[in-house]
């Protein structure tokens, strides 16, 4: 098992004891959903993006990001996103309804909201 700030993740080898090798990312994700709890998903998605980004930098820019840096960055971003989701959202005051008003005589009113 690997661990991170939000808990632990199972190390996947690309095989499942009862199914054999995964044929698609979708089938792997379906199994992962049944094993991980909700708090572990931010780390999963961030690590997947970091691995994809690392590969693209290697292929397109010939720049190799150290594996440790990929993992550390994923843990940081996952912890920050988890904290943001768990923190209370400040209540916003409801806005007063703005209603259309007829322009004054001799003036032109232009709609600028793109509607």
C-alpha positions, 0 to 999 in steps of 0.5 A: 500500500502507498500512503498519502495525507488523505489515507492509503491507496492500493498499488495496482499492477494492471491485473485483478485477481478475478479478472486478469489484465485490465483491457481499458482504463475504464474497467480499472477505474470501475474497480478502483471506485469500489475499493477507494473511499471518496476522500481518496479520489482527489489524490487519484485524479491528481496523480493521473494528471501528473503522470500524463503531464510527465509523459507529455513533457518527456515526449514533447520537450525531452524534459523528464520530471523526477518521479518523486516530484510528481508524487510530492506535487500530487500529494500537495494538490490533493491535500489542498483540494481536500481541505478546500472541499471540507472547509465551510463556504462563506455565505454570499448575500443574495443579489437584488434582482435587476430588472430592465427599465425603459430608457429615458426619452431621447436615449438609446439603451444597448444590450451588452450581456451577449444575450 
